[in-house]
């Protein structure tokens, strides 16, 4: 809705659609950029949203992007010590004849926030608030946060969601012509290195070499496996 602190409160139509555009007086669509606010840790996001709640901008539509480790509420997946991403994908694919009822309830969270906004009750929230509401409504906070990104003016997320191209693609983050704010940006170098680095243990290397030795000795796609075998041996 219109602000109360500036000239746009004069009653002009300031409504937004999901593509972050609004109508100019001549009927054209004006692009409205989102603010992507990157932090080093999820704890810092909690601190920032807590401060946002104290300001006059608390009612601005927002969302927080985070991993399934922080937002999954499925009783089996969330309590598992395994890879939650893989387990979630398997559930959504219905590999074992089961699906995720929380995923199918995502709209409940989106509708809740839309209703709050319509009644001017919308306030800045934290991941814990979203997870608590998700458990109450039996709706997935992880996918709800992604859905809320469409209409959000501010998107909070860890650095790597903005820096890592794979995460950007999977989360459907488009940074072209948007506003990007990086909190404590001196940590960016370390985060950038982590995004393009991969760590392996000696036992993993040995296991890979043994498998590649077998593939080469069995003459299975030898041309492909020999260079990989050489890399493992050199490491």
PASEBA-1860 file (N, C-alpha, C; in nm, 3 decimals):
! residues 235
1> XXXXXXXX> 0.081/-0.120/0.000/0.000/0.000/0.000/0.084/0.125/0.000 ~ 0.021/0.245/-0.009/0.097/0.369/-0.015/0.167/0.399/0.117 ~ 0.280/0.469/0.110/0.353/0.511/0.230/0.276/0.624/0.296 ~ 0.308/0.657/0.420/0.248/0.771/0.487/0.349/0.884/0.501 ~ 0.474/0.854/0.470/0.581/0.950/0.495/0.621/1.031/0.372 ~ 0.567/1.000/0.255/0.611/1.070/0.135/0.494/1.098/0.041 ~ 0.524/1.161/-0.070/0.419/1.209/-0.160/0.338/1.098/-0.224 ~ 0.386/0.974/-0.221/0.312/0.866/-0.285/0.188/0.827/-0.205
9> XXXXXXXX> 0.166/0.891/-0.088/0.048/0.860/-0.008/-0.074/0.938/-0.054 ~ -0.061/1.005/-0.168/-0.169/1.090/-0.217/-0.283/1.011/-0.280 ~ -0.278/0.880/-0.272/-0.390/0.801/-0.320/-0.369/0.741/-0.457 ~ -0.248/0.756/-0.514/-0.221/0.694/-0.644/-0.217/0.543/-0.628 ~ -0.241/0.472/-0.736/-0.237/0.325/-0.735/-0.094/0.279/-0.727 ~ -0.058/0.215/-0.614/0.079/0.165/-0.598/0.081/0.014/-0.589 ~ -0.024/-0.051/-0.635/-0.032/-0.198/-0.626/0.073/-0.266/-0.710 ~ 0.124/-0.380/-0.658/0.227/-0.456/-0.729/0.170/-0.586/-0.780
17> XXXXXXXX> 0.227/-0.637/-0.888/0.196/-0.774/-0.928/0.316/-0.860/-0.895 ~ 0.308/-0.988/-0.924/0.413/-1.080/-0.882/0.543/-1.060/-0.957 ~ 0.543/-0.987/-1.065/0.668/-0.965/-1.140/0.738/-0.837/-1.098 ~ 0.696/-0.780/-0.981/0.757/-0.658/-0.929/0.751/-0.544/-1.028 ~ 0.636/-0.521/-1.084/0.617/-0.407/-1.173/0.492/-0.332/-1.130 ~ 0.482/-0.205/-1.166/0.360/-0.129/-1.141/0.333/-0.039/-1.260 ~ 0.210/0.004/-1.271/0.170/0.084/-1.385/0.214/0.230/-1.369 ~ 0.272/0.284/-1.474/0.298/0.427/-1.478/0.169/0.496/-1.524
25> XXXXXXXX> 0.169/0.630/-1.522/0.050/0.703/-1.562/0.017/0.681/-1.709 ~ 0.121/0.654/-1.791/0.096/0.635/-1.934/0.063/0.490/-1.968 ~ 0.044/0.408/-1.865/0.002/0.270/-1.889/0.115/0.171/-1.901 ~ 0.242/0.217/-1.907/0.356/0.126/-1.915/0.381/0.063/-1.779 ~ 0.460/-0.044/-1.781/0.490/-0.113/-1.656/0.629/-0.073/-1.608 ~ 0.637/-0.022/-1.485/0.766/0.019/-1.427/0.823/-0.096/-1.344 ~ 0.951/-0.123/-1.361/1.014/-0.233/-1.289/1.048/-0.189/-1.146 ~ 1.012/-0.271/-1.048/1.045/-0.244/-0.908/1.146/-0.347/-0.861
33> XXXXXXXX> 1.269/-0.307/-0.831/1.368/-0.406/-0.789/1.341/-0.462/-0.650 ~ 1.382/-0.586/-0.629/1.379/-0.646/-0.495/1.511/-0.613/-0.426 ~ 1.511/-0.619/-0.295/1.634/-0.605/-0.218/1.674/-0.745/-0.170 ~ 1.790/-0.792/-0.213/1.845/-0.919/-0.165/1.949/-0.885/-0.058 ~ 1.921/-0.929/0.064/2.009/-0.896/0.178/2.083/-1.024/0.219 ~ 2.212/-1.030/0.189/2.292/-1.149/0.220/2.370/-1.135/0.349 ~ 2.370/-1.240/0.429/2.447/-1.242/0.554/2.533/-1.368/0.560 ~ 2.622/-1.370/0.657/2.714/-1.484/0.669/2.644/-1.605/0.729
41> XXXXXXXX> 2.561/-1.583/0.829/2.496/-1.696/0.899/2.345/-1.673/0.912 ~ 2.273/-1.781/0.943/2.129/-1.770/0.966/2.102/-1.692/1.095 ~ 2.195/-1.700/1.190/2.178/-1.627/1.316/2.174/-1.477/1.292 ~ 2.257/-1.430/1.197/2.259/-1.288/1.165/2.127/-1.244/1.100 ~ 2.066/-1.334/1.022/1.936/-1.303/0.963/1.834/-1.280/1.074 ~ 1.839/-1.363/1.179/1.748/-1.348/1.292/1.765/-1.211/1.357 ~ 1.891/-1.168/1.371/1.918/-1.038/1.433/1.863/-0.925/1.347 ~ 1.881/-0.937/1.215/1.838/-0.831/1.124/1.686/-0.820/1.119
49> XXXXXXXX> 1.617/-0.935/1.111/1.471/-0.932/1.106/1.412/-0.880/1.238 ~ 1.483/-0.908/1.348/1.439/-0.856/1.478/1.447/-0.703/1.480 ~ 1.553/-0.649/1.420/1.567/-0.503/1.411/1.466/-0.444/1.313 ~ 1.440/-0.516/1.203/1.343/-0.469/1.105/1.204/-0.455/1.168 ~ 1.172/-0.547/1.258/1.040/-0.547/1.322/1.019/-0.420/1.406 ~ 1.130/-0.359/1.452/1.121/-0.239/1.535/1.099/-0.112/1.453 ~ 1.114/-0.121/1.322/1.108/-0.002/1.237/0.969/0.016/1.174 ~ 0.951/0.131/1.107/0.824/0.158/1.038/0.810/0.072/0.912
57> XXXXXXXX> 0.918/0.001/0.875/0.916/-0.083/0.755/0.886/-0.229/0.787 ~ 0.839/-0.255/0.909/0.813/-0.393/0.951/0.708/-0.463/0.865 ~ 0.618/-0.384/0.804/0.509/-0.445/0.727/0.545/-0.470/0.581 ~ 0.671/-0.441/0.543/0.713/-0.464/0.405/0.717/-0.615/0.376 ~ 0.657/-0.661/0.266/0.660/-0.805/0.233/0.803/-0.857/0.223 ~ 0.830/-0.968/0.287/0.966/-1.021/0.293/0.962/-1.173/0.292 ~ 1.079/-1.232/0.276/1.094/-1.376/0.294/1.237/-1.407/0.332 ~ 1.258/-1.527/0.383/1.392/-1.572/0.421/1.418/-1.706/0.353
65> XXXXXXXX> 1.523/-1.710/0.273/1.560/-1.835/0.207/1.662/-1.908/0.293 ~ 1.637/-2.034/0.320/1.731/-2.113/0.400/1.720/-2.259/0.359 ~ 1.809/-2.340/0.413/1.815/-2.481/0.373/1.707/-2.563/0.443 ~ 1.690/-2.685/0.393/1.595/-2.777/0.457/1.638/-2.811/0.599 ~ 1.769/-2.802/0.626/1.817/-2.831/0.761/1.752/-2.737/0.863 ~ 1.718/-2.616/0.820/1.658/-2.518/0.910/1.506/-2.513/0.901 ~ 1.449/-2.564/0.792/1.305/-2.542/0.770/1.221/-2.669/0.750 ~ 1.281/-2.784/0.733/1.202/-2.906/0.711/1.130/-2.944/0.840
73> XXXXXXXX> 1.000/-2.974/0.829/0.922/-3.013/0.948/0.865/-3.154/0.933 ~ 0.901/-3.224/0.825/0.855/-3.361/0.808/0.918/-3.446/0.920 ~ 0.838/-3.516/1.000/0.891/-3.586/1.119/1.003/-3.686/1.088 ~ 0.996/-3.755/0.975/1.099/-3.854/0.941/1.224/-3.787/0.887 ~ 1.206/-3.698/0.791/1.320/-3.631/0.726/1.395/-3.541/0.823 ~ 1.321/-3.461/0.901/1.385/-3.364/0.991/1.461/-3.431/1.105 ~ 1.417/-3.550/1.145/1.485/-3.620/1.255/1.595/-3.714/1.206 ~ 1.609/-3.723/1.073/1.709/-3.814/1.016/1.846/-3.749/1.016
81> XXXXXXXX> 1.947/-3.831/1.031/2.084/-3.781/1.025/2.139/-3.785/0.883 ~ 2.056/-3.829/0.787/2.100/-3.841/0.648/2.087/-3.711/0.572 ~ 2.098/-3.721/0.440/2.089/-3.605/0.353/1.942/-3.565/0.335 ~ 1.904/-3.455/0.398/1.763/-3.413/0.395/1.719/-3.371/0.255 ~ 1.812/-3.313/0.179/1.777/-3.273/0.042/1.734/-3.394/-0.041 ~ 1.815/-3.500/-0.035/1.786/-3.621/-0.112/1.656/-3.687/-0.064 ~ 1.639/-3.692/0.068/1.518/-3.755/0.123/1.392/-3.677/0.083 ~ 1.405/-3.545/0.081/1.292/-3.459/0.042/1.255/-3.483/-0.105
89> XXXXXXXX> 1.358/-3.486/-0.191/1.334/-3.508/-0.335/1.269/-3.643/-0.358 ~ 1.314/-3.746/-0.285/1.256/-3.880/-0.299/1.108/-3.880/-0.259 ~ 1.076/-3.805/-0.153/0.936/-3.797/-0.110/0.851/-3.727/-0.216 ~ 0.904/-3.617/-0.270/0.828/-3.541/-0.370/0.809/-3.622/-0.499 ~ 0.909/-3.707/-0.529/0.899/-3.793/-0.648/0.809/-3.915/-0.623 ~ 0.778/-3.940/-0.497/0.694/-4.055/-0.461/0.764/-4.187/-0.490 ~ 0.897/-4.189/-0.469/0.976/-4.309/-0.503/0.928/-4.433/-0.428 ~ 0.894/-4.417/-0.301/0.856/-4.533/-0.220/0.706/-4.537/-0.195
97> XXXXXXXX> 0.632/-4.477/-0.286/0.487/-4.479/-0.275/0.431/-4.382/-0.172 ~ 0.517/-4.296/-0.116/0.473/-4.197/-0.018/0.505/-4.057/-0.070 ~ 0.426/-3.960/-0.028/0.452/-3.822/-0.064/0.460/-3.739/0.064 ~ 0.482/-3.608/0.051/0.494/-3.521/0.168/0.368/-3.436/0.180 ~ 0.288/-3.461/0.282/0.163/-3.387/0.299/0.191/-3.241/0.334 ~ 0.310/-3.213/0.393/0.345/-3.075/0.427/0.370/-2.993/0.301 ~ 0.428/-3.058/0.200/0.454/-2.990/0.073/0.321/-2.950/0.007 ~ 0.224/-3.038/0.014/0.095/-3.012/-0.048/0.014/-2.907/0.029
105> XXXXXXXX> 0.063/-2.869/0.148/-0.007/-2.766/0.226/0.060/-2.631/0.220 ~ 0.156/-2.614/0.128/0.233/-2.490/0.119/0.143/-2.367/0.105 ~ 0.036/-2.381/0.027/-0.053/-2.267/0.001/-0.112/-2.210/0.130 ~ -0.123/-2.293/0.235/-0.180/-2.245/0.361/-0.094/-2.133/0.421 ~ 0.039/-2.151/0.414/0.130/-2.049/0.466/0.125/-1.923/0.382 ~ 0.126/-1.940/0.250/0.120/-1.825/0.159/-0.008/-1.745/0.181 ~ -0.121/-1.816/0.194/-0.250/-1.751/0.214/-0.255/-1.679/0.349 ~ -0.191/-1.739/0.450/-0.186/-1.678/0.583/-0.117/-1.543/0.576
113> XXXXXXXX> -0.002/-1.537/0.508/0.073/-1.411/0.497/-0.004/-1.310/0.412 ~ -0.071/-1.357/0.307/-0.150/-1.268/0.223/-0.264/-1.206/0.303 ~ -0.327/-1.287/0.390/-0.438/-1.239/0.472/-0.388/-1.136/0.573 ~ -0.272/-1.163/0.633/-0.214/-1.068/0.728/-0.187/-0.934/0.660 ~ -0.132/-0.942/0.538/-0.101/-0.821/0.463/-0.227/-0.743/0.430 ~ -0.333/-0.813/0.391/-0.459/-0.750/0.354/-0.523/-0.678/0.472 ~ -0.502/-0.729/0.593/-0.561/-0.668/0.711/-0.461/-0.580/0.786 ~ -0.352/-0.544/0.717/-0.248/-0.456/0.775/-0.192/-0.512/0.905
121> XXXXXXXX> -0.183/-0.645/0.915/-0.129/-0.709/1.035/0.009/-0.770/1.006 ~ 0.059/-0.749/0.884/0.185/-0.813/0.842/0.301/-0.753/0.921 ~ 0.387/-0.838/0.974/0.507/-0.794/1.046/0.626/-0.878/1.005 ~ 0.744/-0.818/1.015/0.866/-0.892/0.984/0.872/-1.019/1.071 ~ 0.921/-1.127/1.014/0.925/-1.254/1.086/1.062/-1.319/1.070 ~ 1.084/-1.422/1.148/1.210/-1.495/1.147/1.184/-1.639/1.103 ~ 1.289/-1.715/1.074/1.275/-1.854/1.033/1.197/-1.935/1.137 ~ 1.229/-1.910/1.265/1.160/-1.984/1.371/1.010/-1.957/1.370
129> XXXXXXXX> 0.972/-1.831/1.339/0.829/-1.797/1.330/0.763/-1.876/1.218 ~ 0.833/-1.883/1.102/0.777/-1.953/0.986/0.765/-2.103/1.014 ~ 0.868/-2.159/1.078/0.867/-2.302/1.110/0.754/-2.333/1.210 ~ 0.739/-2.247/1.311/0.633/-2.266/1.410/0.495/-2.261/1.345 ~ 0.476/-2.165/1.254/0.348/-2.152/1.184/0.327/-2.271/1.090 ~ 0.436/-2.318/1.027/0.427/-2.433/0.938/0.382/-2.558/1.012 ~ 0.434/-2.577/1.132/0.393/-2.693/1.212/0.245/-2.682/1.252 ~ 0.204/-2.560/1.283/0.064/-2.537/1.324/-0.032/-2.563/1.207
137> XXXXXXXX> 0.007/-2.516/1.087/-0.080/-2.530/0.970/-0.053/-2.658/0.890 ~ 0.051/-2.734/0.934/0.093/-2.855/0.862/0.128/-2.820/0.717 ~ 0.214/-2.717/0.703/0.256/-2.668/0.572/0.408/-2.650/0.570 ~ 0.472/-2.679/0.457/0.618/-2.679/0.446/0.676/-2.538/0.443 ~ 0.755/-2.499/0.546/0.816/-2.367/0.549/0.920/-2.346/0.439 ~ 0.990/-2.453/0.400/1.096/-2.441/0.299/1.040/-2.392/0.166 ~ 0.937/-2.459/0.117/0.879/-2.421/-0.012/0.791/-2.296/0.001 ~ 0.733/-2.273/0.119/0.653/-2.152/0.139/0.741/-2.028/0.129
145> XXXXXXXX> 0.861/-2.035/0.187/0.954/-1.922/0.180/0.991/-1.890/0.036 ~ 1.006/-1.994/-0.045/1.037/-1.974/-0.187/0.920/-1.911/-0.261 ~ 0.798/-1.955/-0.227/0.680/-1.897/-0.290/0.664/-1.749/-0.253 ~ 0.695/-1.717/-0.128/0.680/-1.579/-0.080/0.780/-1.486/-0.148 ~ 0.887/-1.541/-0.206/0.987/-1.459/-0.274/0.927/-1.383/-0.392 ~ 0.824/-1.440/-0.454/0.761/-1.378/-0.572/0.709/-1.239/-0.539 ~ 0.639/-1.225/-0.425/0.581/-1.096/-0.391/0.661/-1.017/-0.289 ~ 0.779/-1.069/-0.250/0.858/-1.003/-0.146/0.933/-0.882/-0.200
153> XXXXXXXX> 0.944/-0.777/-0.117/1.027/-0.662/-0.150/1.170/-0.682/-0.097 ~ 1.181/-0.757/0.015/1.312/-0.787/0.073/1.328/-0.938/0.086 ~ 1.440/-0.990/0.037/1.470/-1.133/0.047/1.599/-1.149/0.127 ~ 1.588/-1.211/0.244/1.705/-1.236/0.329/1.757/-1.377/0.300 ~ 1.889/-1.392/0.294/1.948/-1.524/0.269/2.096/-1.522/0.302 ~ 2.157/-1.639/0.323/2.302/-1.645/0.343/2.375/-1.606/0.214 ~ 2.502/-1.565/0.227/2.584/-1.523/0.112/2.577/-1.620/-0.005 ~ 2.594/-1.751/0.028/2.613/-1.848/-0.080/2.490/-1.860/-0.171
161> XXXXXXXX> 2.373/-1.818/-0.123/2.255/-1.820/-0.209/2.268/-1.718/-0.322 ~ 2.350/-1.615/-0.300/2.370/-1.512/-0.402/2.496/-1.537/-0.484 ~ 2.596/-1.601/-0.423/2.726/-1.618/-0.489/2.737/-1.749/-0.567 ~ 2.676/-1.854/-0.517/2.691/-1.985/-0.580/2.590/-2.000/-0.694 ~ 2.637/-2.012/-0.819/2.544/-2.019/-0.933/2.449/-2.138/-0.928 ~ 2.494/-2.250/-0.873/2.406/-2.368/-0.864/2.290/-2.342/-0.769 ~ 2.320/-2.280/-0.654/2.214/-2.249/-0.558/2.120/-2.143/-0.615 ~ 2.178/-2.044/-0.681/2.095/-1.940/-0.744/1.996/-2.000/-0.842
169> XXXXXXXX> 2.044/-2.094/-0.924/1.957/-2.158/-1.022/1.849/-2.241/-0.955 ~ 1.889/-2.320/-0.856/1.792/-2.409/-0.790/1.687/-2.329/-0.713 ~ 1.725/-2.212/-0.659/1.630/-2.129/-0.584/1.560/-2.027/-0.673 ~ 1.596/-2.030/-0.804/1.536/-1.939/-0.903/1.554/-1.793/-0.863 ~ 1.678/-1.759/-0.820/1.712/-1.622/-0.784/1.766/-1.549/-0.906 ~ 1.703/-1.440/-0.943/1.748/-1.358/-1.055/1.798/-1.224/-1.001 ~ 1.929/-1.200/-1.012/1.987/-1.079/-0.952/1.999/-0.962/-1.050 ~ 1.974/-0.985/-1.177/1.987/-0.876/-1.275/1.892/-0.762/-1.241
177> XXXXXXXX> 1.947/-0.641/-1.231/1.872/-0.518/-1.203/1.809/-0.515/-1.063 ~ 1.853/-0.605/-0.974/1.801/-0.603/-0.837/1.901/-0.531/-0.745 ~ 1.859/-0.503/-0.624/1.946/-0.441/-0.524/2.006/-0.552/-0.436 ~ 2.138/-0.554/-0.424/2.204/-0.656/-0.342/2.281/-0.587/-0.229 ~ 2.248/-0.626/-0.106/2.318/-0.574/0.012/2.389/-0.690/0.079 ~ 2.519/-0.674/0.104/2.598/-0.779/0.169/2.644/-0.731/0.306 ~ 2.592/-0.794/0.409/2.628/-0.758/0.546/2.765/-0.816/0.579 ~ 2.851/-0.736/0.642/2.988/-0.779/0.676/3.057/-0.838/0.554
185> XXXXXXXX> 3.067/-0.759/0.450/3.115/-0.808/0.320/3.261/-0.854/0.320 ~ 3.335/-0.826/0.428/3.474/-0.875/0.432/3.480/-1.028/0.438 ~ 3.366/-1.091/0.466/3.363/-1.238/0.469/3.336/-1.299/0.332 ~ 3.314/-1.215/0.232/3.276/-1.263/0.099/3.385/-1.349/0.036 ~ 3.512/-1.312/0.054/3.620/-1.389/-0.009/3.616/-1.535/0.033 ~ 3.602/-1.559/0.164/3.597/-1.697/0.215/3.477/-1.771/0.157 ~ 3.363/-1.703/0.152/3.241/-1.765/0.101/3.254/-1.798/-0.047 ~ 3.317/-1.708/-0.123/3.337/-1.731/-0.266/3.430/-1.851/-0.289
193> XXXXXXXX> 3.534/-1.862/-0.206/3.626/-1.978/-0.218/3.552/-2.108/-0.190 ~ 3.468/-2.105/-0.085/3.392/-2.225/-0.050/3.297/-2.267/-0.162 ~ 3.240/-2.168/-0.231/3.143/-2.197/-0.337/3.206/-2.270/-0.455 ~ 3.336/-2.248/-0.478/3.401/-2.312/-0.593/3.504/-2.416/-0.546 ~ 3.490/-2.462/-0.422/3.582/-2.562/-0.368/3.505/-2.688/-0.329 ~ 3.580/-2.798/-0.324/3.518/-2.924/-0.281/3.621/-3.003/-0.201 ~ 3.578/-3.057/-0.089/3.671/-3.131/-0.003/3.646/-3.281/-0.008 ~ 3.753/-3.360/-0.016/3.742/-3.506/-0.011/3.842/-3.560/0.090
201> XXXXXXXX> 3.809/-3.674/0.150/3.900/-3.737/0.245/3.991/-3.835/0.171 ~ 4.096/-3.876/0.237/4.190/-3.972/0.176/4.118/-4.105/0.148 ~ 4.032/-4.146/0.241/3.961/-4.274/0.221/3.867/-4.267/0.100 ~ 3.806/-4.151/0.078/3.720/-4.134/-0.040/3.802/-4.142/-0.169 ~ 3.920/-4.082/-0.165/4.009/-4.086/-0.283/4.052/-4.229/-0.313 ~ 4.089/-4.302/-0.206/4.133/-4.442/-0.225/4.019/-4.527/-0.283 ~ 3.898/-4.507/-0.229/3.782/-4.583/-0.277/3.754/-4.550/-0.425 ~ 3.764/-4.423/-0.461/3.742/-4.381/-0.600/3.848/-4.443/-0.691
209> XXXXXXXX> 3.974/-4.445/-0.644/4.083/-4.501/-0.725/4.062/-4.650/-0.748 ~ 4.018/-4.720/-0.643/3.994/-4.864/-0.657/3.884/-4.891/-0.760 ~ 3.778/-4.813/-0.754/3.669/-4.831/-0.850/3.715/-4.801/-0.992 ~ 3.796/-4.695/-1.006/3.846/-4.658/-1.139/3.945/-4.762/-1.192 ~ 4.027/-4.817/-1.100/4.120/-4.924/-1.140/4.041/-5.042/-1.198 ~ 3.930/-5.076/-1.131/3.847/-5.187/-1.175/3.786/-5.157/-1.313 ~ 3.736/-5.034/-1.331/3.674/-4.996/-1.459/3.774/-5.004/-1.573 ~ 3.897/-4.954/-1.546/4.000/-4.953/-1.651/4.044/-5.096/-1.684
217> XXXXXXXX> 4.069/-5.177/-1.577/4.115/-5.315/-1.599/4.007/-5.400/-1.666 ~ 3.880/-5.363/-1.647/3.769/-5.436/-1.709/3.736/-5.381/-1.848 ~ 3.815/-5.281/-1.890/3.798/-5.220/-2.023/3.657/-5.158/-2.041 ~ 3.606/-5.100/-1.932/3.475/-5.033/-1.936/3.496/-4.883/-1.955 ~ 3.458/-4.833/-2.071/3.476/-4.692/-2.106/3.616/-4.643/-2.064 ~ 3.714/-4.719/-2.107/3.853/-4.696/-2.066/3.899/-4.553/-2.094 ~ 3.858/-4.501/-2.210/3.901/-4.367/-2.251/3.853/-4.260/-2.152 ~ 3.736/-4.282/-2.095/3.680/-4.186/-1.999/3.741/-4.202/-1.860
225> XXXXXXXX> 3.765/-4.328/-1.822/3.807/-4.354/-1.684/3.956/-4.337/-1.659 ~ 4.037/-4.352/-1.761/4.183/-4.340/-1.742/4.225/-4.200/-1.694 ~ 4.171/-4.092/-1.753/4.209/-3.958/-1.701/4.166/-3.936/-1.557 ~ 4.050/-3.989/-1.520/4.004/-3.977/-1.382/4.093/-4.059/-1.288 ~ 4.134/-4.174/-1.335/4.225/-4.259/-1.257/4.357/-4.186/-1.233 ~ 4.405/-4.116/-1.335/4.532/-4.042/-1.322/4.519/-3.929/-1.221 ~ 4.405/-3.862/-1.221/4.383/-3.753/-1.125/4.383/-3.807/-0.982 ~ 4.311/-3.919/-0.959/4.306/-3.978/-0.826/4.446/-4.021/-0.779
233> XXX> 4.520/-4.081/-0.869/4.656/-4.127/-0.834/4.746/-4.010/-0.801 ~ 4.735/-3.902/-0.881/4.821/-3.785/-0.857/4.789/-3.719/-0.722 ~ 4.662/-3.716/-0.687/4.623/-3.658/-0.558/4.669/-3.746/-0.443
END
